[in-house]
Amino acid sequence: MPVRPLPPKPSLDHLKYQAKDLLRDLAVHDLGAAQRIREFHPRFSDATDAESFDAPLRLSDAQLAIARESGFPSWTRLKHHIEKHTISGQLNLPHHERIEDPLFRRAVELLDGGDVAGLRLQLKRHPELGRQRVVFEGGNYFRNPTLLEFVAENPIRNGKLPPNIVEVAKVILEAGPDLSAINETLGLVVTGRVVRECRVQVALINLLCDYGADHTKALQAALFGGMEAVDALLRRGAKVELPVAAALGNIDAVRRLLPGATPRERHLAFGLAAQFGQAEIVRLLLDAGEDPNRYNPVGCHSHSTPLHQAAAAGHLEVVRLLVERGARMDIKDILWHGTPAGWAKYEGKKEVEAFLLAQDNGNKQRQVAHRK
């Protein structure tokens, strides 16, 4: 789920009220509140809705969830951000301007300028820079990157890359970043817009795979970066697992993999199939017991339901199927509090919007008739 960005002048008192509201919503068994706790409280990452509702949560638990929902690891760090004014805490600045360490900041400047010789010298003089991480709080991702991750230009900082960015990346890789940094960089590359527009995405994918990046782990993320990245990873030998097979519409692979899949894999496959308009696979997963009214899992637009995603993408066949199989049209997403029909309207999917509104009106009329 995207984090809720703090306003320019955040109020700690207001955030405390949000924590109390979260506890109140849990007390009345609000599904959105259960999803927020599941995603942003580490102790409840695998909890069911019922387990979240029944848990004896304290105000400190709700405050932790609110802090993490805002992009901070703890309530203490959130409080520090609000009370202390530092360069790193200026969330309106691009990431490279928030770096307080002068040596690391200089390395990023050399990277952005495509200065291979200067960067190689900087890393030779300060070899710790190859593994060092900087801390960025208050964002969705890129919270603890190494120098290597800056080559992906994701999040966008400059909107462009030096023409020799692949050579720049190789210089950093030769400095010995750990494998987790290489894997994280690959995830940023396969989802990045700027690397794709600069026509260096495939070259960077191949380079990172040459240095041991996990191409199978990156394949699911690549679905959101375009088929060129997906194809590049498949050529490198990435294994197609159930969620990816569902998103790509590979019904034979889904049938083969489904019996041995974990509950999380099934849930993720269901969300991706709905989002990518794979109606036959959505039907297969519904028949296998997937609940159309669960929020999507983490990593798959978890602030929304499968019906939200199908409606926004204009997949009318999937929308019809989900509604026929009991998907509620009144569930609101957690971030903007919109219904699936509202999402369809926002994205200009008029046929889907009209269908959902007609179904909703029909349900209301039947309810009125039943009461009479």
C-alpha positions as CSV (number, residue, x, y, z in Angstrom):
1,M,0.0,0.0,0.0
2,P,1.3,3.5,-0.7
3,V,2.1,5.4,2.5
4,R,0.0,8.3,3.5
5,P,2.3,11.3,3.0
6,L,2.5,13.7,5.9
7,P,1.2,17.3,5.3
8,P,3.7,20.1,5.1
9,K,3.1,21.0,8.7
10,P,2.1,17.8,10.4
11,S,0.5,17.8,13.8
12,L,1.4,15.1,16.3
13,D,-1.9,15.6,18.1
14,H,-3.8,15.0,14.9
15,L,-1.8,11.8,14.3
16,K,-2.7,10.7,17.9
17,Y,-6.3,11.2,17.0
18,Q,-5.8,9.0,13.9
19,A,-4.5,6.2,16.1
20,K,-7.5,6.5,18.4
21,D,-9.8,6.4,15.3
22,L,-8.0,3.3,14.1
23,L,-8.8,1.5,17.4
24,R,-12.4,2.6,17.2
25,D,-12.7,1.3,13.6
26,L,-11.3,-2.1,14.7
27,A,-13.8,-2.2,17.6
28,V,-16.7,-2.0,15.1
29,H,-15.0,-4.7,12.8
30,D,-14.2,-2.3,9.9
31,L,-12.4,-4.4,7.2
32,G,-10.2,-1.5,6.1
33,A,-8.9,-1.1,9.7
34,A,-8.0,-4.8,9.8
35,Q,-6.1,-4.4,6.5
36,R,-4.2,-1.4,7.8
37,I,-3.2,-3.3,11.0
38,R,-2.2,-6.3,8.9
39,E,0.1,-4.3,6.6
40,F,1.5,-1.8,9.1
41,H,1.8,-3.6,12.4
42,P,4.6,-6.3,12.1
43,R,3.0,-8.5,14.7
44,F,-0.2,-8.9,12.6
45,S,1.3,-9.3,9.1
46,D,-0.3,-12.8,8.8
47,A,-3.4,-12.2,10.9
48,T,-6.9,-12.8,9.7
49,D,-9.6,-10.1,10.0
50,A,-11.1,-11.9,12.9
51,E,-7.8,-12.2,14.7
52,S,-7.2,-8.4,14.3
53,F,-10.6,-7.6,15.6
54,D,-10.2,-9.9,18.7
55,A,-6.6,-8.8,19.6
56,P,-6.2,-6.7,22.7
57,L,-4.6,-3.8,20.9
58,R,-3.4,-0.8,22.8
59,L,-3.0,2.8,21.8
60,S,0.8,2.2,21.3
61,D,0.0,-0.5,18.8
62,A,-2.3,1.9,16.8
63,Q,0.4,4.6,17.0
64,L,3.0,2.2,15.6
65,A,0.7,1.3,12.7
66,I,0.1,5.0,12.0
67,A,3.8,5.7,12.0
68,R,4.6,2.9,9.6
69,E,1.7,3.9,7.4
70,S,3.3,7.4,7.2
71,G,6.7,5.8,6.2
72,F,8.4,5.8,9.5
73,P,9.6,2.7,11.4
74,S,8.3,3.7,14.8
75,W,6.2,6.4,16.6
76,T,9.4,7.7,18.1
77,R,11.0,8.3,14.6
78,L,7.8,9.9,13.5
79,K,7.8,12.2,16.5
80,H,11.5,13.0,15.9
81,H,10.7,14.0,12.3
82,I,8.0,16.4,13.4
83,E,9.9,18.0,16.2
84,K,13.4,18.1,14.7
85,H,14.1,20.0,11.5
86,T,16.9,18.3,9.5
87,I,17.9,18.1,5.9
88,S,17.0,14.4,5.7
89,G,13.6,15.2,7.0
90,Q,12.7,17.7,4.3
91,L,10.4,15.3,2.3
92,N,9.8,17.9,-0.4
93,L,13.4,17.7,-1.6
94,P,14.6,15.1,-4.1
95,H,16.4,12.2,-2.3
96,H,20.0,13.2,-3.3
97,E,19.5,16.6,-1.8
98,R,18.5,15.0,1.6
99,I,21.8,13.1,2.0
100,E,23.7,14.5,5.0
101,D,26.9,12.4,4.6
102,P,29.1,14.5,2.3
103,L,31.1,11.6,1.0
104,F,28.0,9.6,0.0
105,R,26.4,12.7,-1.5
106,R,29.5,13.4,-3.6
107,A,29.3,9.8,-4.9
108,V,25.7,10.3,-6.0
109,E,26.7,13.5,-7.7
110,L,29.4,11.7,-9.6
111,L,26.9,8.9,-10.5
112,D,24.3,11.4,-11.8
113,G,27.0,13.2,-13.8
114,G,28.2,9.9,-15.4
115,D,31.8,10.6,-14.2
116,V,33.1,7.1,-14.2
117,A,36.7,8.0,-13.4
118,G,35.7,10.3,-10.6
119,L,33.3,7.7,-9.1
120,R,35.9,4.9,-9.3
121,L,38.4,7.2,-7.5
122,Q,35.9,8.1,-4.8
123,L,35.1,4.4,-4.2
124,K,38.8,3.6,-4.1
125,R,39.5,6.3,-1.5
126,H,36.4,5.4,0.5
127,P,35.6,1.7,-0.1
128,E,32.9,1.7,2.6
129,L,30.7,3.7,0.2
130,G,30.0,0.5,-1.8
131,R,28.1,-1.0,1.1
132,Q,27.0,2.0,3.0
133,R,23.3,2.8,3.3
134,V,21.5,6.1,3.8
135,V,18.2,6.5,5.6
136,F,15.1,8.2,4.0
137,E,11.9,8.2,6.0
138,G,8.4,9.2,5.0
139,G,8.2,7.4,1.7
140,N,6.8,4.3,0.1
141,Y,10.1,2.7,-0.7
142,F,13.8,3.6,-1.2
143,R,14.0,4.0,2.6
144,N,17.5,2.6,3.1
145,P,19.3,2.5,-0.2
146,T,22.9,1.8,-1.1
147,L,24.7,3.8,-3.7
148,L,23.9,1.2,-6.4
149,E,20.2,1.7,-6.0
150,F,20.5,5.3,-7.2
151,V,21.4,4.1,-10.8
152,A,17.7,3.1,-11.3
153,E,16.4,6.7,-11.0
154,N,13.4,5.2,-9.2
155,P,12.0,7.2,-7.4
156,I,12.6,9.9,-10.0
157,R,15.0,12.5,-8.9
158,N,16.4,14.1,-12.1
159,G,14.1,12.6,-14.7
160,K,17.1,11.5,-16.8
161,L,20.2,9.3,-16.6
162,P,23.7,9.7,-18.0
163,P,24.2,7.9,-21.3
164,N,26.8,5.7,-19.7
165,I,24.7,4.6,-16.7
166,V,25.4,0.9,-17.3
167,E,29.2,1.6,-17.1
168,V,28.5,3.6,-13.9
169,A,26.6,0.8,-12.4
170,K,29.4,-1.6,-13.2
171,V,31.9,0.5,-11.4
172,I,29.7,0.4,-8.3
173,L,29.2,-3.3,-8.6
174,E,32.9,-3.8,-8.8
175,A,33.1,-2.0,-5.4
176,G,31.3,-5.0,-3.8
177,P,27.8,-4.1,-2.7
178,D,26.0,-7.0,-0.9
179,L,23.6,-9.2,-2.7
180,S,20.5,-7.6,-1.0
181,A,21.5,-4.3,-2.6
182,I,21.8,-5.9,-6.0
183,N,18.4,-7.6,-5.7
184,E,16.8,-4.3,-4.5
185,T,18.3,-2.4,-7.4
186,L,16.9,-5.0,-9.9
187,G,13.5,-4.5,-8.4
188,L,13.8,-0.7,-8.9
189,V,15.1,-1.2,-12.5
190,V,12.3,-3.5,-13.6
191,T,9.6,-1.1,-12.4
192,G,11.4,2.1,-13.3
193,R,10.0,4.5,-16.0
194,V,13.1,6.5,-16.6
195,V,15.4,3.5,-17.3
196,R,12.8,2.3,-19.7
197,E,12.5,5.6,-21.5
198,C,16.3,5.9,-21.7
199,R,16.5,2.5,-23.3
200,V,18.8,1.1,-20.7
201,Q,16.4,-1.1,-18.7
202,V,17.3,-4.4,-20.4
203,A,21.1,-3.7,-20.3
204,L,20.9,-2.9,-16.5
205,I,18.8,-6.1,-15.9
206,N,21.4,-8.2,-17.7
207,L,24.2,-6.5,-15.8
208,L,22.6,-7.1,-12.4
209,C,21.8,-10.7,-13.2
210,D,25.4,-11.2,-14.2
211,Y,26.3,-10.2,-10.6
212,G,23.9,-12.6,-9.1
213,A,20.5,-10.8,-8.8
214,D,17.5,-13.0,-8.2
215,H,15.6,-12.8,-11.5
216,T,12.7,-14.9,-10.3
217,K,12.1,-12.7,-7.3
218,A,12.0,-9.7,-9.6
219,L,9.6,-11.2,-12.1
220,Q,6.5,-10.3,-10.2
221,A,7.6,-6.7,-9.8
222,A,8.4,-6.5,-13.5
223,L,4.7,-7.1,-14.3
224,F,4.2,-3.4,-13.3
225,G,7.1,-2.2,-15.4
226,G,6.1,-3.6,-18.8
227,M,6.6,-6.7,-20.9
228,E,10.1,-5.7,-22.0
229,A,11.4,-6.2,-18.5
230,V,9.3,-9.4,-18.0
231,D,10.7,-10.8,-21.3
232,A,14.3,-9.9,-20.2
233,L,14.0,-11.7,-16.9
234,L,12.4,-14.8,-18.6
235,R,15.4,-14.9,-21.0
236,R,17.6,-14.9,-18.0
237,G,15.9,-18.0,-16.7
238,A,13.4,-16.5,-14.2
239,K,10.9,-19.2,-13.0
240,V,7.2,-18.5,-13.5
241,E,5.4,-19.1,-10.2
242,L,1.7,-19.0,-9.7
243,P,1.1,-15.2,-9.2
244,V,3.1,-14.4,-12.4
245,A,1.4,-17.2,-14.4
246,A,-2.0,-15.8,-13.3
247,A,-1.1,-12.2,-14.3
248,L,0.2,-13.4,-17.7
249,G,-2.9,-15.5,-18.3
250,N,-1.1,-18.8,-18.5
251,I,-4.0,-21.0,-17.6
252,D,-2.1,-24.3,-18.0
253,A,0.6,-23.2,-15.6
254,V,-2.0,-21.9,-13.1
255,R,-3.8,-25.3,-13.2
256,R,-0.4,-27.1,-12.7
257,L,0.8,-24.8,-9.9
258,L,-2.4,-24.2,-8.0
259,P,-2.6,-27.5,-6.0
260,G,0.8,-26.9,-4.4
261,A,0.5,-23.2,-3.8
262,T,0.5,-21.5,-0.4
263,P,-2.6,-19.5,0.7
264,R,-0.5,-16.3,0.1
265,E,0.4,-17.3,-3.4
266,R,-3.2,-18.0,-4.2
267,H,-4.3,-14.7,-2.7
268,L,-1.7,-12.8,-4.7
269,A,-2.5,-14.7,-7.9
270,F,-6.2,-13.8,-7.5
271,G,-5.4,-10.1,-7.1
272,L,-3.1,-10.0,-10.1
273,A,-5.4,-12.0,-12.3
274,A,-8.2,-9.5,-11.6
275,Q,-5.9,-6.5,-12.1
276,F,-4.6,-7.9,-15.5
277,G,-8.1,-8.9,-16.7
278,Q,-7.6,-12.7,-16.7
279,A,-11.2,-13.7,-16.3
280,E,-10.7,-17.4,-16.8
281,I,-8.1,-17.5,-14.1
282,V,-10.2,-15.3,-11.8
283,R,-13.0,-17.9,-12.2
284,L,-10.6,-20.8,-11.5
285,L,-9.4,-19.2,-8.3
286,L,-12.9,-18.3,-7.2
287,D,-13.8,-21.9,-7.7
288,A,-10.7,-22.8,-5.6
289,G,-12.1,-20.8,-2.7
290,E,-10.7,-17.3,-3.0
291,D,-12.7,-14.6,-1.4
292,P,-13.6,-11.7,-3.7
293,N,-14.1,-9.3,-0.8
294,R,-10.6,-9.6,0.7
295,Y,-8.3,-6.6,0.3
296,N,-5.4,-7.4,-2.0
297,P,-2.2,-8.7,-0.3
298,V,0.9,-6.6,0.3
299,G,2.7,-6.1,-3.0
300,C,-0.5,-6.0,-5.1
301,H,-2.2,-2.6,-4.3
302,S,-3.2,-3.8,-0.9
303,H,-5.2,-0.6,-0.3
304,S,-7.9,-1.9,-2.6
305,T,-9.9,-5.0,-3.5
306,P,-9.7,-7.1,-6.7
307,L,-13.0,-5.4,-7.8
308,H,-11.4,-1.9,-7.4
309,Q,-8.4,-2.9,-9.6
310,A,-10.5,-4.6,-12.3
311,A,-12.9,-1.6,-12.4
312,A,-10.1,0.9,-12.7
313,A,-8.5,-1.1,-15.5
314,G,-11.8,-1.4,-17.4
315,H,-11.9,-5.2,-17.3
316,L,-15.7,-5.5,-17.6
317,E,-15.7,-9.3,-17.9
318,V,-13.8,-9.7,-14.7
319,V,-16.0,-7.0,-13.0
320,R,-19.2,-8.9,-14.0
321,L,-17.7,-12.2,-12.8
322,L,-16.6,-10.8,-9.4
323,V,-20.0,-9.2,-8.8
324,E,-21.8,-12.4,-9.8
325,R,-19.7,-14.3,-7.3
326,G,-20.5,-11.9,-4.4
327,A,-18.0,-9.1,-4.6
328,R,-19.3,-6.2,-2.6
329,M,-19.6,-2.9,-4.4
330,D,-19.7,-0.8,-1.3
331,I,-16.2,-1.6,0.1
332,K,-14.0,1.5,-0.1
333,D,-10.3,1.6,-0.7
334,I,-8.2,2.6,2.3
335,L,-6.4,5.6,0.9
336,W,-9.0,7.6,-1.0
337,H,-12.2,6.0,0.4
338,G,-13.6,5.3,-3.1
339,T,-15.9,2.5,-4.2
340,P,-15.1,0.4,-7.3
341,A,-17.6,2.5,-9.3
342,G,-15.8,5.6,-8.1
343,W,-12.5,4.2,-9.3
344,A,-14.0,3.3,-12.7
345,K,-15.4,6.9,-13.0
346,Y,-12.0,8.4,-12.1
347,E,-10.2,6.3,-14.8
348,G,-12.9,7.1,-17.4
349,K,-14.1,3.5,-17.7
350,K,-17.7,4.5,-18.4
351,E,-19.1,1.0,-19.3
352,V,-17.8,-0.5,-16.1
353,E,-19.0,2.5,-14.0
354,A,-22.5,2.2,-15.6
355,F,-22.6,-1.6,-14.9
356,L,-21.6,-1.2,-11.2
357,L,-24.1,1.7,-10.6
358,A,-26.9,-0.3,-12.2
359,Q,-26.1,-3.4,-10.1
360,D,-25.9,-1.3,-7.0
361,N,-29.2,0.4,-7.7
362,G,-30.8,-3.0,-8.4
363,N,-29.5,-4.3,-5.0
364,K,-31.0,-1.3,-3.2
365,Q,-34.4,-1.7,-4.9
366,R,-34.5,-5.3,-3.9
367,Q,-33.6,-4.5,-0.3
368,V,-36.4,-1.9,-0.2
369,A,-38.9,-4.4,-1.7
370,H,-37.8,-7.1,0.8
371,R,-38.4,-4.7,3.8
372,K,-41.9,-4.1,2.5
